[in-house]
Amino acid sequence: MGKRNPNGYGCVTKLKGNRSRPWVVKVTVYDEEGRSKQAPVGYADTEENALILLAKYNNNPWEIDRETVTLAVLYQRWSALKLPKLGTSTQQSLRSAFKHCSKYYGVKYRSLRSYQMQDCIDNCGCGYSTQGAIKNLFGHLDRFAFECDIIEKMYSQLTSAAPIPDTNRTPFTPDQIEALWKISNEPWVDSVLIFLYTGFRLTELLTMKVEQVNLKEKTFTGGIKTRNGKDRVVPIHPRIEPLVKARVKQGDEYLFSYQGRKISQAKYYEFWNAVMQKIDAEKTPHEARHTFETLLDNAGGNRKCIDLLMGHKSKDVGNRVYNHKTLDQLRDTVALLK
């Protein structure tokens, strides 16, 4: 009796009939529901060559006949090699998107065309979010297949998905902000308040290093995305100063750290959503930024200063020179938040 292959290794079987390559190499693949099935990844003329092919597959999954790679097999290998490098929420959406492609699991990837990808998008029976995730998935798979010399043309570039609808951004209410202050000692509530009193974007605060916080001058220096938004100075509002000092005192590299390291957007959203549940609100970090701008505008803040704080392009801003007069004006503007 021959030695049994380990679970998940694959198997070699002989096909019936008169064939030039009767030995088929199969591996186990799983759909999104966790159901397993055997998918062929190559054929050989002898059992010995088939076993070599199987060994090569497990050692380097692309040492196989690329003509036979199906959508299911490509996804299996991509999900093992590339998917773990993506954010948690992105991983979940792409895994979910894959189950809407089951109609084409067995199609050789080289022969898959844009109209078939579009078919998955158009007939998924879901809204713009899932449609976008399916389009995104085929984009990832195409780039992986192109990298592995499986395809010469990326047909996913020809697909389209429903546009993201306009969102109705509404500011935090005074009651919601006060509710946050009442539980400010609870985990991560301080971070929401820092968003509300600075107007920074999500990525701007999550990538902000402690060295960008000047406790002596009581300022943040940060911002990304646009030329007007980079390296802008935002005074620390007196009410959040103790929260900022406590963050800095932790001694981590980043202002918002998780287990001593920079926090991912996906992980931060877990904490953000938990805080929103505590105050019975459905708000986003971007709505906190919108709240900052709205409250300053409602309080009669200087438009030039608001644009400087937000990192917006403004005809009144011109060259940004943060002299003492400008910093004092910015501090006076931020102080309008009561």
C-alpha positions as CSV (number, residue, x, y, z in Angstrom):
1,M,0.0,0.0,0.0
2,G,1.4,3.4,-1.0
3,K,1.9,6.2,1.3
4,R,-1.2,8.4,1.7
5,N,-0.9,12.1,0.8
6,P,-1.6,14.6,3.6
7,N,-4.9,16.3,3.8
8,G,-5.2,19.1,1.2
9,Y,-2.2,17.9,-0.8
10,G,-4.3,16.7,-3.7
11,C,-4.4,13.4,-5.7
12,V,-3.6,11.8,-9.0
13,T,-6.1,9.6,-10.9
14,K,-6.3,8.0,-14.3
15,L,-9.0,8.9,-16.7
16,K,-10.7,6.2,-18.9
17,G,-10.3,6.0,-22.6
18,N,-7.4,6.3,-25.0
19,R,-5.7,9.6,-24.1
20,S,-2.3,11.0,-24.6
21,R,-2.3,12.4,-21.1
22,P,-4.6,10.2,-19.1
23,W,-3.3,11.1,-15.6
24,V,-5.1,14.0,-14.0
25,V,-3.8,16.0,-11.1
26,K,-6.5,17.3,-8.8
27,V,-6.5,19.5,-5.7
28,T,-9.2,20.4,-3.2
29,V,-10.8,23.9,-3.5
30,Y,-13.5,25.4,-1.4
31,D,-16.3,27.8,-2.3
32,E,-17.4,30.6,0.0
33,E,-19.9,28.3,1.8
34,G,-17.0,26.0,2.8
35,R,-18.0,23.2,0.4
36,S,-15.0,21.3,-1.0
37,K,-14.6,19.8,-4.5
38,Q,-11.8,18.4,-6.6
39,A,-10.5,20.7,-9.3
40,P,-8.1,19.6,-12.0
41,V,-4.8,21.6,-12.3
42,G,-2.9,19.6,-14.8
43,Y,-2.6,16.4,-16.9
44,A,0.3,14.0,-17.5
45,D,1.3,11.1,-19.7
46,T,2.4,8.9,-16.9
47,E,1.5,8.5,-13.2
48,E,5.1,9.4,-12.3
49,N,5.0,12.7,-14.2
50,A,1.6,13.4,-12.6
51,L,3.0,12.9,-9.1
52,I,5.9,15.2,-10.0
53,L,3.3,17.8,-11.3
54,L,1.4,17.5,-8.0
55,A,4.6,17.9,-6.0
56,K,5.5,21.0,-8.0
57,Y,2.0,22.4,-7.5
58,N,2.3,22.1,-3.7
59,N,5.9,23.6,-3.8
60,N,5.1,26.3,-6.3
61,P,1.5,26.5,-7.3
62,W,2.3,28.0,-10.7
63,E,4.6,25.3,-11.9
64,I,1.6,23.8,-13.8
65,D,0.0,23.9,-17.1
66,R,-1.4,27.4,-17.2
67,E,-3.9,26.6,-19.9
68,T,-5.9,24.5,-17.4
69,V,-6.2,27.0,-14.5
70,T,-9.8,27.6,-13.7
71,L,-11.4,30.5,-11.9
72,A,-11.8,28.4,-8.8
73,V,-8.2,27.3,-8.7
74,L,-6.9,30.8,-9.4
75,Y,-9.0,32.2,-6.6
76,Q,-7.8,29.4,-4.3
77,R,-4.1,30.3,-4.9
78,W,-4.7,34.0,-4.9
79,S,-6.5,33.8,-1.6
80,A,-3.7,31.9,-0.1
81,L,-0.9,34.2,-1.4
82,K,-2.4,37.7,-1.8
83,L,-5.6,38.0,0.2
84,P,-4.0,37.9,3.7
85,K,-2.0,41.1,2.8
86,L,-5.2,43.1,2.4
87,G,-7.3,44.7,5.2
88,T,-9.7,42.6,7.2
89,S,-12.8,44.3,5.9
90,T,-11.5,44.1,2.3
91,Q,-10.8,40.4,2.8
92,Q,-14.4,39.8,3.9
93,S,-16.0,41.7,1.0
94,L,-13.8,39.9,-1.6
95,R,-14.6,36.5,0.0
96,S,-18.3,37.3,-0.1
97,A,-18.0,38.5,-3.7
98,F,-16.5,35.2,-4.8
99,K,-19.7,33.3,-4.0
100,H,-21.5,35.4,-6.7
101,C,-19.1,34.0,-9.3
102,S,-20.0,30.3,-8.8
103,K,-21.5,30.1,-12.3
104,Y,-17.9,30.3,-13.7
105,Y,-15.9,28.4,-11.1
106,G,-15.0,25.7,-13.6
107,V,-14.2,28.0,-16.5
108,K,-10.5,28.2,-17.5
109,Y,-9.3,31.6,-16.5
110,R,-7.5,32.2,-19.8
111,S,-10.9,32.0,-21.6
112,L,-12.8,34.1,-19.1
113,R,-14.0,37.4,-20.8
114,S,-15.4,40.7,-19.5
115,Y,-19.0,39.9,-20.4
116,Q,-18.8,36.8,-18.1
117,M,-17.4,39.0,-15.3
118,Q,-20.1,41.6,-16.0
119,D,-22.7,38.8,-15.8
120,C,-21.6,38.1,-12.2
121,I,-21.8,41.8,-11.3
122,D,-25.1,42.5,-13.0
123,N,-26.9,39.4,-11.7
124,C,-25.6,39.2,-8.2
125,G,-29.0,40.5,-6.9
126,C,-27.2,42.9,-4.6
127,G,-26.6,46.6,-4.4
128,Y,-23.7,48.9,-5.4
129,S,-21.5,47.7,-2.5
130,T,-21.5,44.0,-3.5
131,Q,-21.3,44.9,-7.2
132,G,-18.2,47.0,-6.5
133,A,-16.7,44.1,-4.5
134,I,-17.1,41.7,-7.4
135,K,-15.5,44.1,-9.8
136,N,-12.7,44.6,-7.4
137,L,-12.2,40.9,-7.0
138,F,-11.8,40.3,-10.7
139,G,-9.4,43.2,-10.8
140,H,-7.3,41.4,-8.1
141,L,-7.5,38.1,-9.9
142,D,-6.6,39.6,-13.2
143,R,-3.5,41.3,-11.8
144,F,-2.5,38.0,-10.2
145,A,-3.1,36.0,-13.4
146,F,-1.1,38.6,-15.4
147,E,1.7,38.4,-12.9
148,C,1.8,34.7,-13.3
149,D,1.7,34.9,-17.2
150,I,-1.7,33.2,-17.3
151,I,-3.4,36.0,-19.3
152,E,-2.2,38.7,-21.6
153,K,-5.1,41.1,-21.3
154,M,-7.0,42.1,-18.2
155,Y,-10.7,42.0,-19.1
156,S,-11.8,43.2,-15.7
157,Q,-10.8,46.7,-16.8
158,L,-13.8,46.6,-19.2
159,T,-16.4,45.9,-16.5
160,S,-18.5,48.4,-14.6
161,A,-20.4,48.5,-11.4
162,A,-23.2,50.6,-10.0
163,P,-21.8,54.0,-8.7
164,I,-21.7,54.7,-5.0
165,P,-24.8,56.9,-4.2
166,D,-24.4,60.3,-2.7
167,T,-24.4,60.1,1.0
168,N,-26.3,62.4,3.3
169,R,-23.6,63.6,5.7
170,T,-25.1,65.0,8.9
171,P,-23.1,66.4,11.8
172,F,-23.0,64.9,15.2
173,T,-25.7,66.5,17.4
174,P,-24.9,68.4,20.6
175,D,-26.5,65.6,22.6
176,Q,-24.3,63.0,20.8
177,I,-21.2,65.0,21.5
178,E,-22.2,65.5,25.2
179,A,-22.9,61.7,25.4
180,L,-19.3,61.0,24.3
181,W,-17.9,63.3,27.0
182,K,-19.9,61.5,29.6
183,I,-18.1,58.2,28.7
184,S,-14.8,59.8,27.7
185,N,-12.9,57.4,30.0
186,E,-14.1,54.3,28.2
187,P,-11.9,52.7,25.5
188,W,-11.4,54.6,22.2
189,V,-14.0,57.3,23.1
190,D,-11.2,59.7,23.3
191,S,-10.3,59.0,19.7
192,V,-13.8,60.0,18.5
193,L,-13.5,63.2,20.5
194,I,-10.1,64.0,18.9
195,F,-11.7,63.5,15.5
196,L,-14.5,65.9,16.4
197,Y,-12.2,68.7,17.7
198,T,-9.5,68.5,14.9
199,G,-11.3,67.9,11.6
200,F,-8.6,65.4,10.5
201,R,-9.5,62.7,8.0
202,L,-9.5,59.1,9.1
203,T,-6.2,58.2,7.4
204,E,-4.6,61.4,8.7
205,L,-5.1,60.6,12.3
206,L,-4.5,56.9,12.0
207,T,-1.1,57.6,10.4
208,M,-0.2,60.5,12.7
209,K,3.0,59.9,14.7
210,V,3.5,61.2,18.2
211,E,6.3,63.3,17.0
212,Q,3.8,65.3,15.0
213,V,2.1,66.4,18.3
214,N,3.7,69.5,19.9
215,L,2.4,69.6,23.5
216,K,4.5,72.8,24.2
217,E,3.0,74.7,21.3
218,K,-0.3,72.7,21.7
219,T,-0.6,71.9,18.0
220,F,-0.9,68.9,15.6
221,T,1.1,69.0,12.3
222,G,-0.4,66.5,9.9
223,G,-2.5,65.9,6.9
224,I,-2.3,64.1,3.6
225,K,-4.1,63.7,0.3
226,T,-3.8,67.1,-1.3
227,R,-1.1,69.8,-1.5
228,N,-3.3,72.1,0.6
229,G,-3.9,69.4,3.1
230,K,-0.4,68.3,3.7
231,D,1.6,69.4,6.8
232,R,-1.2,71.7,8.0
233,V,-1.2,72.9,11.6
234,V,-4.3,72.4,13.8
235,P,-4.2,73.8,17.3
236,I,-5.2,71.4,20.1
237,H,-8.5,72.4,21.6
238,P,-8.2,72.9,25.4
239,R,-10.9,70.3,26.0
240,I,-9.1,67.5,24.3
241,E,-5.7,68.5,25.5
242,P,-5.8,65.9,28.5
243,L,-6.9,63.2,26.0
244,V,-4.0,64.0,23.7
245,K,-1.5,64.1,26.5
246,A,-2.6,60.7,27.7
247,R,-2.2,59.3,24.2
248,V,1.3,60.7,23.9
249,K,2.3,59.5,27.4
250,Q,1.7,55.9,26.2
251,G,5.0,56.1,24.5
252,D,4.0,54.5,21.2
253,E,5.2,55.6,17.8
254,Y,1.7,56.5,16.6
255,L,-0.9,58.6,18.3
256,F,-3.6,56.0,17.7
257,S,-1.9,52.7,18.4
258,Y,-3.2,49.2,18.9
259,Q,-0.9,46.7,20.8
260,G,1.9,49.2,20.4
261,R,1.6,49.4,16.6
262,K,-0.1,51.5,14.0
263,I,-3.8,50.5,13.8
264,S,-5.4,49.4,10.6
265,Q,-8.6,51.1,9.3
266,A,-10.5,47.8,9.7
267,K,-9.5,47.4,13.3
268,Y,-10.2,51.0,14.1
269,Y,-13.7,50.8,12.6
270,E,-14.4,47.9,15.1
271,F,-13.6,50.3,17.9
272,W,-15.4,53.2,16.3
273,N,-18.6,51.2,15.7
274,A,-18.5,50.0,19.3
275,V,-18.4,53.6,20.6
276,M,-21.2,54.6,18.2
277,Q,-23.4,51.8,19.7
278,K,-22.8,53.2,23.2
279,I,-24.3,56.6,22.2
280,D,-26.9,55.1,19.8
281,A,-25.5,56.9,16.8
282,E,-24.7,55.9,13.2
283,K,-21.9,58.2,12.3
284,T,-18.6,57.9,10.4
285,P,-15.2,59.5,11.0
286,H,-15.8,61.6,8.0
287,E,-19.0,62.9,9.6
288,A,-16.9,63.9,12.6
289,R,-14.7,65.9,10.2
290,H,-17.9,67.4,8.7
291,T,-19.1,68.3,12.2
292,F,-15.9,70.1,12.9
293,E,-16.3,72.3,9.8
294,T,-20.0,72.8,10.3
295,L,-19.7,73.9,14.0
296,L,-17.0,76.4,13.2
297,D,-18.9,77.8,10.3
298,N,-22.1,78.1,12.4
299,A,-20.1,79.9,15.1
300,G,-19.0,82.5,12.6
301,G,-15.4,81.3,12.2
302,N,-13.1,83.0,9.7
303,R,-13.5,81.2,6.4
304,K,-9.8,81.5,5.6
305,C,-8.9,79.9,9.0
306,I,-11.5,77.1,8.5
307,D,-10.0,76.3,5.1
308,L,-6.5,76.2,6.6
309,L,-7.7,73.9,9.4
310,M,-9.5,71.6,7.0
311,G,-6.8,71.5,4.4
312,H,-9.2,72.9,1.7
313,K,-8.1,74.9,-1.3
314,S,-9.4,78.4,-0.9
315,K,-9.0,81.6,-2.9
316,D,-8.4,83.3,0.4
317,V,-5.6,81.1,1.6
318,G,-2.8,81.6,-0.8
319,N,0.6,80.6,0.5
320,R,0.4,79.0,4.0
321,V,2.7,80.8,6.3
322,Y,2.1,79.7,9.9
323,N,3.5,82.8,11.7
324,H,2.4,83.8,15.2
325,K,-0.5,85.9,13.9
326,T,-1.8,83.0,11.8
327,L,-1.4,80.5,14.7
328,D,-3.3,82.9,17.0
329,Q,-6.1,83.2,14.5
330,L,-6.3,79.4,14.2
331,R,-6.4,79.0,17.9
332,D,-9.2,81.6,18.2
333,T,-11.1,79.7,15.5
334,V,-10.7,76.3,17.1
335,A,-11.7,77.9,20.5
336,L,-15.1,78.6,18.9
337,L,-16.0,75.0,19.6
338,K,-17.7,75.2,22.9
